[in-house]
Amino acid sequence: MRQQLERVRGTNDWPPLDARQLHDLVRALGDSFASYGYEHIEVPVLEHTDLFRLKSGEDILTKLYAFPYRGRDLCLRPELTASVGRYYVDHCQAAALPQRFAYAGPVFRYERPRQGRYRQFTQSGVELIGPEGPAADAELAALAWQSLARLGLDDHRLEIGHFGVMAALLRTLGLDDRARSFVIASMQDLRKAERGRAQVDARLDELFGAGAEDQPPDSADTTNTADDLLATLRRLVAGLDEQHARELILGLLQASHVSVGRTRSAADVADGLLRKLRWQDQAPGIRRALELAERLRSVRGSPPAAFDRIRHVLTDYRLDHAPLHRLEAVSTQLGAYGVPPAAVTVNLGLGRGLPYYTGLVFEIYADSLGPAQQLCGGGRYDGLLRLLGANADVPAAGFAFGVERVKLALDSHARPAGTPTTQVQVIPLGADDCAYAVTAAEQLRQAGLRVELELMGRGVKGTLRQAARRGIPFCSIVGPEERLGGTITIRNMAAHQEQRVALADAARYCQEDRVPAPADRQAGGVTATGAR
């Protein structure tokens, strides 16, 4: 019995019309980027896994399609910003700034498949390298918004924030790298109805272990001894960095010949103990950072009213207002680009879930798809290129669209179906007519038409029926009479009329997309003919 091989879950087969729409979307977005001076580049689908370990957050790292191959750790790219950054480091460090790059192509993440979320999808976006300041930030956000407007969307909204506020608080709280990464990733989860603060707190306990302050009252007697041991270990590792603290705990376990059981190694036990030790030091700071993120999100809104509410929150937390001033400048310049204030939401609690953002962050949503369907995301990541190997710190920012989601948004607007790929189908009447049919098809193609040569031998009637079902506007019939006279018979499928046209005039006739009136049927080499 023959095995049937199915499509891999989370991927898509796109039939011709959908594939053409996706192709047209990528091309239209690329044209929009080019109008701002962004030049298209191509980067590999296959990259070294370390490229994304350096750049991406835990959320993306857990979704990598990664594998070892001949002594190298490789992966399918999960996004394109890191690849474009590597391209800049490899090829462009000596070039004059600014550098404006545009890109499009497939990316791969092991997501849970659902509408608008796939394991293979298409990203199209830009990276702006060199400029900094509100003018550069505004250009990117405006370009993203206008690119969708040019496609015909009228319900998309732009949400803008600035990571500088949260970064300042994280510095004052003294959180370690693990705790900082947790807060950044959780900012994205806080706004999701299916997750929210309760799930973030549960995840916090899972990652760091519950501290004594979270133990239920009736467990106090049974945990006193363990708490005393943890307190002693905490004093021993005080002031040590993560690596040295781990080595100390591992050494104590090995020296004490502590049994760790069959399912856990001594290293696993040491890591677990270290998380518990760090818990009481980190938990208050993590909770305060999450509290600020929720507070900022609660006062989000349209400019300029939202800025006043945010200013009060920053004052309450004794945080610098400079990021807010920069965002106000960006908002003003967005107006100059024609982005209406009603389409903009200011949200300093906006988190992209990635640790490398340093300033502006923004996302775009289409109301027709609901709050969960983000079409675009991006922001400023000034430290990333140095991390990827650049010789100096270089300001950089960018954004990317999920092209399939943009298509969903356009489809929800009942956009009319695209025209068929084939504009003219050439039908030879017999085997002796095939060479002339090829000549006719090539002449039409050279004039810019999309032409299909009938190769199945269905005959004229069968081919015309199929062409009508496919929506092909013209069929061109060639037989002995056409060969001898240097003509071609063109059937206008919508008008159900045929005309014999000089081959030299055939392309113009099809491009005009008309049926000549009776008075001009003898002009320009056109003569009437009956249906075959």
N, C-alpha and C positions, 0 to 999 in steps of 0.2 A: 504494500500500500504506500503510495507516494506521500511524503510528509509535506504539509502545507506550512510554509514559512510566513509568519504574520509580521506586520509592521511593528517595530519596536515601540513599546508603550511610551507615551509622552512625545512622540514625533508625529509628523503629519505628511500625508500624501496630498499635494495640492493639484487638483485638476486644472486643465488649461486656463479657464477663465480666472480662477482664484490665483493661479501662479502668475498670470499676466497682470492682475491687479497689484499683487505684491511687488512685482518687478517695476510697475509704473510708479508705485509709492516710493520705492527706493530711489528711482530716477528723479521724481519730483522733489523729494527731500534733498537729494544731492544738488539739484538745480538751485534750491533755496540757499543751501550752504555756499554754493559757488558765488551767488550774488553778493555775499559778504566777503568774498576773497578767500574762502577755505578751499584747499586743493586736495583732491582725493588721493589716498595712498592705499596700498594693499599690504597686509601683514599676515603671517602664517596662522592657520587654524591650530597647528601643533606647536606647543611651547614647553619650555622647561617648567616643571612644577614649582621650582623655587621662585620663579617670577611672581607667582600669585601668593606664595607664602609670605613674600616681602610686602606685598601691597594689599591683599584682600583681607576682609574681616573673617571672623570665625564662621559666620553664616554661609559665606561662599565657599570657604575651605572645606566644609562638611559636604558640599555638593559637587565637588570636583570629579570629573571623569579622569582619574589619574591612574597611571600604571608604570611599572618598571619595564624598560626595554633595553637589552644589551648594556646593562650597567648604568643607564641613565633613567632619571625619574622624569617622565613626560606626562602631559595632560592635554586634553582638548580645552581650548580657551573658554573660560566662563564669562568673559566680557572683554572689551577691546582697549580700555584705557591703559592698562599695564602694557599691552603689546605696542601701542602707539608710543608710550613713554620709552620703552626699550628701543623702538625705532629711532626716536630722537637721540637717545644716548649713543646709539651705534653709528648714526649717519649725520647728525645735524648740529652737533655742539659747536662747530666752528662757523656755522651759518649765522647770518645777521638775524636779529629778532625784530619783530615778532615772527613766529612760525604758526601758520594756521593750517591744520590738518582736518580733513573729512574722511570718513570711512563707512563701510557697510559690510555686513557679512554674518554668517551663522555663528552662534555661541551655544555652549552646552552646560547645563546645570541639572543635577539630579533633584528636580523639584517634584512636589506632589501634583500630578497633572490635574488641571481643571480648565474651565473656559478662560482663555487668554493667558494661561500659564502652561508652558510646554518645556520639555527637556532639551529640545533643540528649537531655537528661535532666532530671529534676525534682529541685530542691532544696527542702527544707523545714527551717526553722531559726529561731533567735532571736538577737537582739543585746541585750545588757544594757549600758546607757550610764549612767555616773555612779558606781556603787559600785566599790570596790576592796578588796583584802584577801582572805584565805582563805575567808571566808564567801561572798563573791560568786563566787569560783572554784568552790567546792564546790557551790553551787546549780546552776551551769551543768552541771558534769559529772554531778551526780546526776540532773538533769532529763533529760539525754540518755540515761543508762542506764535510768532508770525508764520513759521513753517507750517503749523497746523491750520492757521487761518487761511493760508493760500490753498490748502487742500479742500477748503469748504466747510471745515468745522466751525460752529458758532457757539458751542456750549462749553468750550474748554476753559479751565481756570488755572492760574499760575499761583503756586504757594511758595513763598520765599522766606528764608530764615538765614541765620548767621551763627556758625558753630563757635565763634569767638566767645560768646557768653558762657556756654557750657564748658568750654575749654578753660576759661578763667576760674570757674568754680572748682573744676576737677583739680587744678593746680593748688588752690588754697586748701582743699580737703586732704591733700597728700595721699591720694589713692595710688596703689601700685598698678602696673600695666594690666594685670588680669582684671582688676576691679574697674579700671577705666574702660577697657574693652567691653566689659559687661554692661556698663552704663550706656555706652554709645549704641550697642546692639539693642538694648532694651528701649531706648527712646523710640525706635520704630515700632516695637511691640505695644507700647502704651496706648497708641492711637487705634489699635485694631480691636474691633468689638469682640472678636472671638478669643482674644488674649487678655489684654488689659493688665492692671496692677496686680491682681490676685495671681495670675499665672507668672508674672515677672518675679513676684516674691517667692513663689514655689520653686522656680528655676534657680533663684538665688540660694535657697536652702540646699538644693540638689548639688550645685556646683561647689559651694563653700562649706557645706555642712552646717547644721544648726548649732548655734552657740548656747551657752548656759542660760542666757537671758531669754531664750525661746523654749526652754524645756518646760513641760507641764509641771504643776506643783507636786503631784504625787510621785514624780520621778526623782525628787531631790535626794532622798536617802540613798538611792541606788547609784547616783551619779557623783556623789561627793568625792569618792576616791579617784574616779576618772578626771574630775575637774581639778583636783589637786595636782595630778600628774601633768595635765595640760598646762596648768599655771606654772609649774616648774619648767616645762619645756619652753613655754613662752618667754620666760626670763632668760633661758639659755640662748635663744635665737634672736633676742632683742638686738637690733642694730645690724643684723646680718642681712645680706641680700638674699634673693630667692635661692640661688644656686648653692651658696655656702650653708644656708639654713637646711636645705634638703640633704646635703652631704653630712651635716652634723646629726640629723635625726636618723639617717640611714646607718651611720656608724654606730650610734647608740643601740639600734635594733640588732645589728649584727653582733656587737660586743656582748649584748645581754642574752643572745641566743633565743630571742623571742620567736615563738612559733606563729607563723602567719597563715597557716592553713594551706590547703592544696590549690585553692582557686585564686589566691592573691600573692603576688611577689612582695618581697621586702620593699622594693621601690614603690609599688602601688600603695602599700601601707604608709610609707614615708610621705608620699604626695598627699594622701588623705589627711594625715596628721597635720601637715603643714597648712592645708586649707583651713582646718579647724582652728589652728593657732592664729592664722591671719584674720579669721572671721570677726572676732570682737573688735579688732582694730579697724577693719574695713567696712563693716556693716553700717555703722552710723553714717559714714560719709557717702556710701552708696545710696542709702535711703534719702539722704538730704539732696543728692543730685537728682534722683528720680522725682522727688517732691518738687524741685525747681522745674523740671521738664513738664510735669503735669500742670504746674501753676502757669507757666508760659503758654502752654497749649490752651489753657482755659481763657486767656485774654487775647487770643488771636482774632484777627478781623481785617477788614479792608483799611487801607491808608486813607486819610492821616489819623483817623480816630484810634486805630490800634496802637499807634506809636505812643500815645499818651498813657494808655493802660500798661503797656510794656515798661515804660519808663518808671512807673510806680513800683513794679515788681523788682526791677533791677536795684532801685533805691533800697527796698526792704532787705535785699540780700547783700547790699553793699558791694555791688558789682559795677565794673567800668561800663560807662555808657557808649564808649567808642564804637563797638560793633553796631549798636543801634543807629548811631549817626551815619555810619557807612551804608546801612540798609536804607535809611531815609534818602540818601543821595541816589542810591540805585533806583528806588521807587520813583523819584522825580524824573530820572532819565528814561525810565520805562514809558512814562507819559509822552516824552518827546518822540519815542519810537511808535506811538500810536496804540500802545497797550492800555486799554481803559482801566481806571482804578477799580471799577466794579469787578473786573476779571482777576484781580490780585488779592491774595490773602497773605498777611504778614503773620508768621508763626515762628518765634524763636525757639519753640520746643520741637521744631522739625528736626528729625534725625534720619540720616540716610543709612544708618546701620553699619557704616564702614569707618575705620579709625583714622583714615588719612586726610579727611576734610579739615580745612583750616579756617575757612571764612564762609563766603556765601554758599548756601545750599538751596536747591529749589526742585520742585516737582510739578508736573502738569497732569491734571485729571480731566476726563470728559464726563459731565453729569449723566449723559445717556447710558454710561456703563456702570454707574454706581460708584460709591466712595472707595471701593477696593481696587479699582482698575486704573492703575497709574500708567500713563502713556509715555512719560519722559521723566528723567531724573538726572541731576548733575550738581556741580558746584566747584569750589576752589580747593586745590590740593597743593599748596606751594612747596611742601617738603618732599613730595613723592619722587621727583626726578633725581634728586640727590640720593635718595634711598635706592633707586634703581641703577646708580652708578655714575650719575652726572658729575662733572668736575666741580660744579658750584651749585648753590641753591638757585633755582630758576622758578619764577612764578608760573603757575599753570592752572588752567581750569577747563572744564568741558561738560558735555552732556551727551546722553544717548536716548534715542527712541526705541521702544519695542515695536517693531514694524507690524507684527501680527495684531497687536492690540490697537494700533492706529487703524488698521483695516477693519477691526471689529467696530470701532467708533464710527467710521465712515459708513459701514454697512447698516448700523443702527439708525442712520439718517436717511435710509431708503434711497441710497445713491443708485442711480440707474446702472444697469449692467453694462459692462464694457463692450465695445465693438469687437466682433470676431477678429482673430489674427489675420485670417485669409481675406483679402479684398477681391481677388479674381481667381476663379478656378478655370483652367484651360482644359478642354475636353477634345482629344483627337477622335475622329470618327472611326478610323481604322489603323492598322499597323503601318500602312504607307504614309500616314499623316503624322506619325510621332515626331519625326525629325523637325517638320515645320512647326509642330506644337511646341517643341522645346525652344525653337528660335523665337516664337511669339512670346513665350513665357519669359525668356531672358530679356527681351526688349522691354517688356512691361516692368520687370524687376529693376532694370537699369534706370527706369524713370521714377523709381522710388515706391512702386506698389509692392504689396505682399501677395505673392502669386503661388498657387498650388497646382501642380500638374496631376491630372487624374491618371492613376496607374493601375487601378483595380479591374479595368475592362468592364465596368458596369453598363456601358452604353449611355446614351444621352439622357433618356428619361430617368433611369435610376440615379444618375449623378445629379441631375437637376433636383430630384426629390430630396436627396441627402443635403445638397447645398442649401435648399430652402429651410430644412430643419436646423442647419447650423448657422443660418443668418448671413451667409456669404452674399454680398450685394450684387456681384456680377459673375456670370459664367461666359466663357469665351469658347466658341465651338469652331473647330477647324476640320475641314474635309478637302476633297479634291478641288472643289470650286474655289475655296479660299486659297489653297496652295497655288493654283494657276493664276489667280488674280491678284496675289499679294495683299489679301484682305484677311479680316477675321470677323466672325459673327459674334456680337456681344448681346447677351440677354440680360436686361435689367430685371432682376428678380422681384423687386417690389412692384414695378409697373407691369410685369408680365409681358414685356415687349422685346423684340429682337431687332437689331440693326446690323447691317454689314458695313464695316468701317475699314478704311485703308489701314494697314498695319502701322504705318507711321503715325496715324492719328489715334490709335487705340488707347494709349496711355492718357492722352488729354481727355478723351471721351469719358473714361472711367473716373478720372480725378474730378471732373466737373459734376459727376454724380447726377446726371440729368438724362431725360429722354428728349431728343430733338423734336420740335414741333413739325407738323407735316410740311410747312413751307420751307424748312431748311433741310429736308431730308436728302436733297440732291447736292447740297453744298459741302465742301470740305471732304469730299470722298466718301460720303455716307449715303447708303442706299437702303431702302426698306427690303425686308425679306420675310418670308413666312416662317412660322414655327416649324421645327423639325419633329 
